[in-house]
């Protein structure tokens, strides 16, 4: 069965010290720790020739360049501005050290499957098994894992390669996903090689 590592929203604007979230005072050590946690599996899967797929939260620019930002997001993230999460921009890109991804998918909502080409691309690549890492566990990761389950992908949530803005929220989300996904650590998956 063909496997892909799905990197959810591990982008500069979320994680880099010069990104939008750091500028807005929302830098988070738990979220930043996901990159070094997932790196050994990225390297292994790349060496094996498996698929590396990244999803990229996107603020689509409208006329004049200002981004479409949903009211609920603007209320909780008032620091977001023109140029943040801009398609093709530095902040939109996968963080250094994990790329390049074999497939990169823009997303406009929590789930990477919502109004995107992710399912089409995974199907074309023959992928039926997903190993999921990313931020935030209770948002984009949870929504994507649930949507993958509904689409009958075999899903493993990498519990130590996901994070939320606080550990309690992360742990609650991981436990809630056990009904739709296997939960494992990066080390456990590496030990299963070949998987």
C-alpha atoms as one frame of an Amber mdcrd trajectory, in Angstrom:
protein
   0.000   0.000   0.000   1.400   3.400  -0.986   2.094   5.702   1.950   2.360
   9.478   2.151   3.546  11.695   4.973   1.118  14.589   5.259   2.642  17.755
   6.742  -0.244  19.994   7.790   0.476  23.718   7.755   4.146  23.606   8.772
   4.638  27.029   7.209   6.890  29.988   7.836   4.021  32.306   8.772   2.989
  29.881  11.517   6.396  28.748  12.784   9.309  30.982  11.786  10.452  33.733
  14.202   9.840  36.245  11.394   6.441  34.828  10.452   2.987  36.305  10.917
   2.183  34.415  14.119   5.427  35.421  15.828   4.792  39.029  14.779   1.328
  38.744  16.313   2.704  37.431  19.608   1.527  33.867  18.982   4.865  32.066
  18.631   4.564  28.725  20.392   7.332  26.357  21.487   5.153  23.237  21.218
   4.233  24.081  17.628   7.864  24.868  16.754   8.940  21.488  18.181   7.000
  19.656  15.471   9.658  20.410  12.841  12.593  18.646  14.570  10.241  15.859
  15.714   9.122  14.983  12.181  12.466  15.556  10.404  13.828  11.986  10.873
  10.690  10.515   9.315  10.766  13.034   6.464  14.359  12.004   5.731  13.544
   8.285   5.904  10.499   8.550   3.676  12.324  10.703   1.147  15.152   8.120
   1.011  12.593   5.334   0.510  10.884   7.219  -2.303   7.608   7.644  -0.415
   5.421  10.681  -0.937   5.885  13.862   1.111   2.747  16.014   0.902   2.427
  19.463   2.467  -0.691  21.479   3.043  -0.536  25.260   3.140  -3.074  27.434
   4.868  -3.781  30.217   2.380  -5.176  33.731   2.571  -6.355  34.353  -0.973
  -5.789  37.948  -2.098  -8.746  39.849  -3.483  -8.723  42.907  -5.750  -6.082
  45.315  -4.550  -4.163  42.567  -2.760  -5.910  42.578   0.617  -6.649  38.994
   1.717 -10.031  37.412   2.171 -10.092  36.677   5.919 -13.144  35.044   7.474
 -14.718  37.097  10.273 -14.101  34.417  12.931 -10.403  34.255  12.001  -9.988
  38.010  11.942 -11.589  38.216  15.385  -9.102  35.754  16.895  -6.100  36.754
  14.755  -6.421  40.542  14.256  -2.707  40.795  13.413  -3.152  39.079  10.042
  -2.486  41.466   7.189  -1.762  41.811   3.500   0.990  39.432   2.422   0.470
  36.877   5.211  -0.044  33.311   3.977   0.108  34.692   0.424   0.273  31.971
  -2.255   3.844  31.737  -3.498   5.133  33.997  -0.721   7.803  33.225   1.856
   5.311  32.987   4.726   3.161  30.527   2.797   6.079  28.150   2.182   6.973
  24.953   4.006   9.579  25.659   6.693  13.232  25.072   5.863  14.536  21.601
   6.512  11.395  19.696   5.563  11.050  20.507   1.884  10.630  20.208  -0.854
   7.324  18.387  -0.740   6.416  16.134  -3.636   2.896  17.561  -3.604   1.907
  20.919  -2.099  -1.754  21.769  -1.625  -3.263  25.154  -0.786  -6.092  25.068
   1.713  -8.581  27.725   2.768 -10.227  26.077   5.792  -9.341  23.710   8.621
  -9.577  20.531   6.558  -7.006  20.116   3.811  -9.645  18.211   1.844 -12.149
  21.072   1.787 -12.304  22.674  -1.676  -8.760  21.547  -2.517  -7.060  19.129
  -4.897  -5.655  16.950  -2.087  -7.883  13.923  -2.608  -7.377  14.047  -6.372
  -3.573  14.250  -5.999  -3.390  11.447  -3.426  -5.583   9.225  -5.579  -3.468
   9.909  -8.678  -0.329   9.038  -6.695  -1.910   5.782  -5.552  -1.761   6.777
  -1.877  -4.075   4.896   0.496  -2.156   5.301   3.778  -1.471   8.680   5.428
   0.922   9.462   8.262  -0.199  12.839   9.596   1.906  15.521  11.287   1.270
  19.216  11.742  -0.393  22.061  13.529  -2.732  22.615  15.159  -3.882  19.265
  16.494  -7.391  20.426  17.376  -7.872  22.446  14.166  -6.420  21.660  10.766
  -4.942  18.327  11.819  -8.138  16.995  13.409 -10.344  18.148  10.541  -8.006
  16.663   7.944  -7.682  13.340   9.804 -11.453  13.019  10.097 -11.982  13.860
   6.432  -9.298  11.355   5.412 -11.069   8.682   7.459 -14.392   9.437   5.752
 -12.593   9.025   2.405 -11.357   5.589   3.543  -7.670   6.401   3.802  -5.780
   4.397   6.407  -4.661   7.159   8.786  -1.981   7.269  11.468  -1.748  10.379
  13.605   1.831  11.040  14.708   1.090  12.212  18.234   4.556  13.611  18.982
   4.754  15.383  15.616   1.594  17.424  16.103   0.935  20.306  18.461  -1.671
  22.793  19.593  -1.270  26.097  21.390  -1.390  24.269  24.728  -0.665  20.669
  25.675  -4.022  19.966  27.256  -5.815  20.884  24.050  -3.368  18.747  22.049
  -3.882  15.701  24.295  -7.666  16.058  24.211  -7.607  16.248  20.411  -5.313
  13.213  20.085  -7.587  11.142  22.318 -10.664  12.235  20.369  -9.059  11.084
  17.096  -8.383   7.530  18.283 -11.782   6.466  16.931 -10.835   7.440  13.359
  -7.055   6.959  13.246  -4.245   4.915  14.659  -2.124   6.989  17.046   1.640
   6.372  17.058   4.899   8.180  17.670   7.512   8.980  15.056   9.899   6.488
  16.680   7.280   3.719  16.528   6.701   4.325  12.811  10.426   4.421  12.051
  10.884   1.147  13.937   8.272  -0.455  11.677  10.313   0.347   8.536   9.379
  -0.934   6.043   5.830   0.143   6.752
